[in-house]
Amino acid sequence: MKKDIYTKMQILSDSAKYDVSCSSSGSDNNYKTGELGATENSGICHTFTADGRCVSLLKVLLTNYCIYDCAYCMNRVGNDIPRAAFSPKELADITINFYKRNYIEGLFLSSGIIYSEDHTMELILKTLRLLRHEHKFNGYIHVKLIPGSDAKLIDEVVKLASRVSSNIELPSNKSLKLLAPNKTKEKVLQPLKLARDISLERTDKVIGMSTQLIVGATPESDRDILQLSSALYDKALLKRVYYSAYIPVNNHKNLPALVNKPPLLREHRLYQADWLLRFYGFNWSEIVNEANPNLDEELDPKTFWALNNLHLFPIEINQASKEELIRIPGIGVRGAYKIIAARRFKRLGFDDLKKLRVSLKRARYFITCRGKYQNEVALYPEKIRYALLEPAKPKQPTLFDINYSATTGEL
């Protein structure tokens, strides 16, 4: 039975929701047709441009038919699920119609592997040619490159796309063999290497590249994951690594036992550590090492690092360099620039930091101002950790609070 466009959109937007290279697709609620607030899981997601703008994208698969048998993937060949496929013309027409109605500003396009890698890549390329050449669409297009496809096809797609990515998925060859037997590390890195080389050859256009790593499906430590991410950044293969907490959608002998919820806190800590790699000048081996192969789930990675390196603290605010300031827990890049600018006029004290809106909640354990250490907790990791994790004391109500609650019933 031939599926209509609406049914295809339902199937292929839902199949794309597990790719975290941009935000989640749509939202679910118990709507009633005709009422305000009714929403559909229609494949509209959001991402951010280099200048910080939030843009809406049509996030969809070209097809969820797939010849691969990746154990963690909902679209694996062995799963009995509804299948669909857009023709390049159908998908190009939908994108343009959505754009003209102001539903979207661009397209996020991925695909299962249908027939072969090259055949799938040719269909993606046809879609891009229709959008760019026939419809004259000059908006944002993010394309998932197909590992194993011909270099000439990748070259053509990269020239037409705004951004490309290729999902590595798992941090090691051993794990790929275990859960994704059709993939190898060399195969999934090939599109990124080709896209990097193409981008370096061009002077008119810089192609942003990203990948996705699944967290928790295999036994690799955070050290393994951050070491891989750091290597990919150093080789200029990526602008961004996205971390995806493992969501159990299949039963398979090589997958971990089903859990009540995905490891979202671990995912969050990895994103924080990744930020330290990209913007704070940290090396992966400073954040995690053989003694501490996994990030602390109770503390953010910078505080975790500081507690493991207390011999570097306290740091005098009035003498520290920018590089030293941004490594102090609680002081970010903007805070460091504020401190450096204010130091031109006076030696700063703790009250001055408060006026600069520098958070002292964590920083006070690791700094001195004018040679003074404000906090009563000595520089011992256990004591600082306990103080940082101690629940905040309930605020004592003022006379205004009591009078206000008496008249409104609120506390």
Rosetta blueprint (number, residue, H / E / L):
1 M L
2 K L
3 K L
4 D L
5 I H
6 Y H
7 T H
8 K H
9 M H
10 Q H
11 I H
12 L H
13 S H
14 D H
15 S H
16 A L
17 K L
18 Y L
19 D L
20 V L
21 S L
22 C L
23 S L
24 S L
25 S L
26 G L
27 S L
28 D L
29 N L
30 N L
31 Y L
32 K L
33 T L
34 G L
35 E L
36 L L
37 G L
38 A L
39 T L
40 E L
41 N L
42 S L
43 G L
44 I E
45 C E
46 H E
47 T E
48 F E
49 T L
50 A L
51 D L
52 G L
53 R L
54 C E
55 V E
56 S E
57 L E
58 L E
59 K E
60 V E
61 L E
62 L L
63 T E
64 N L
65 Y L
66 C L
67 I L
68 Y L
69 D L
70 C L
71 A L
72 Y L
73 C L
74 M L
75 N L
76 R L
77 V L
78 G L
79 N L
80 D L
81 I L
82 P L
83 R L
84 A L
85 A E
86 F L
87 S L
88 P H
89 K H
90 E H
91 L H
92 A H
93 D H
94 I H
95 T H
96 I H
97 N H
98 F H
99 Y H
100 K H
101 R L
102 N L
103 Y L
104 I L
105 E L
106 G E
107 L E
108 F E
109 L E
110 S E
111 S L
112 G L
113 I L
114 I L
115 Y L
116 S L
117 E H
118 D H
119 H H
120 T H
121 M H
122 E H
123 L H
124 I H
125 L H
126 K H
127 T H
128 L H
129 R H
130 L H
131 L H
132 R H
133 H H
134 E H
135 H L
136 K L
137 F L
138 N L
139 G L
140 Y E
141 I E
142 H E
143 V E
144 K E
145 L L
146 I L
147 P L
148 G L
149 S L
150 D L
151 A H
152 K H
153 L H
154 I H
155 D H
156 E H
157 V H
158 V H
159 K H
160 L H
161 A L
162 S L
163 R E
164 V E
165 S E
166 S L
167 N L
168 I L
169 E E
170 L L
171 P L
172 S L
173 N H
174 K H
175 S H
176 L H
177 K H
178 L H
179 L H
180 A L
181 P L
182 N L
183 K L
184 T L
185 K H
186 E H
187 K H
188 V H
189 L H
190 Q H
191 P H
192 L H
193 K H
194 L H
195 A H
196 R H
197 D H
198 I H
199 S H
200 L H
201 E H
202 R L
203 T L
204 D L
205 K L
206 V L
207 I L
208 G E
209 M E
210 S E
211 T E
212 Q E
213 L E
214 I E
215 V E
216 G L
217 A L
218 T L
219 P L
220 E L
221 S L
222 D H
223 R H
224 D H
225 I H
226 L H
227 Q H
228 L H
229 S H
230 S H
231 A H
232 L H
233 Y H
234 D H
235 K L
236 A L
237 L L
238 L L
239 K L
240 R E
241 V E
242 Y E
243 Y E
244 S E
245 A E
246 Y L
247 I L
248 P L
249 V L
250 N L
251 N L
252 H L
253 K L
254 N L
255 L L
256 P L
257 A L
258 L L
259 V L
260 N L
261 K L
262 P L
263 P L
264 L H
265 L H
266 R H
267 E H
268 H H
269 R H
270 L H
271 Y H
272 Q H
273 A H
274 D H
275 W H
276 L H
277 L H
278 R H
279 F H
280 Y L
281 G L
282 F L
283 N L
284 W H
285 S H
286 E H
287 I H
288 V L
289 N L
290 E L
291 A L
292 N L
293 P L
294 N L
295 L L
296 D L
297 E L
298 E L
299 L L
300 D L
301 P H
302 K H
303 T H
304 F H
305 W H
306 A H
307 L H
308 N L
309 N L
310 L H
311 H H
312 L H
313 F L
314 P L
315 I E
316 E E
317 I L
318 N L
319 Q L
320 A L
321 S L
322 K H
323 E H
324 E H
325 L H
326 I L
327 R L
328 I L
329 P L
330 G L
331 I L
332 G L
333 V H
334 R H
335 G H
336 A H
337 Y H
338 K H
339 I H
340 I H
341 A H
342 A H
343 R L
344 R L
345 F L
346 K L
347 R L
348 L L
349 G L
350 F H
351 D H
352 D H
353 L H
354 K H
355 K H
356 L L
357 R L
358 V L
359 S L
360 L H
361 K H
362 R H
363 A H
364 R L
365 Y L
366 F L
367 I E
368 T E
369 C E
370 R L
371 G L
372 K E
373 Y L
374 Q L
375 N L
376 E L
377 V L
378 A L
379 L L
380 Y L
381 P H
382 E H
383 K H
384 I H
385 R H
386 Y H
387 A H
388 L H
389 L H
390 E L
391 P L
392 A L
393 K L
394 P L
395 K L
396 Q L
397 P L
398 T L
399 L H
400 F H
401 D H
402 I H
403 N H
404 Y H
405 S H
406 A H
407 T H
408 T H
409 G L
410 E L
411 L L
